[in-house]
Amino acid sequence: MDILEIIGADVTLRREGKEHTGACPWCGGSRRLRVWAETQRYWCRQCNRKGDAIQYLRDYRNMTYPQAAKYMGKPVEERKGWVSPKDRLMAAHRALREEWKTFGVEWALCRAKMTQGLGMSEEFRIATLNQLCALLDRERDLQQRQDTIDRAYDMLG
């Protein structure tokens, strides 16, 4: 699919020599958008938006890279190392769940120490109380991270 067809569906383009011009769909600048069929590129002289047809589809029509490539009729290549936002969120959720399990074990051990430490030295009790305070701080951090993940899930739908 040609860049002139794609941008021309959204903007009225006029041929001027080797380039086509039209109003920029982002900033509205009259005759500021330049499109070159030869190189399959576009550029706005006012807002400096530029790219190829896939970039235009991603920016103006809010398509993802795979959607834009498919629309263009190009094979969609998986980008190495790329992980979707939903997959990243699920991984963060799994890691947080493991941290909650570890936290629960540490909390139980600390409480057991407190009950056993009633007849222990003052230093032992102070050290255990400090550990308990650190665990409470960690619990607050875990809860904030859990809330953030829950909000992200709500946003993704």
Order of alpha helices (4+ residues) and beta strands (2+ residues): alpha-beta-beta-beta-beta-beta-alpha-alpha-alpha-alpha
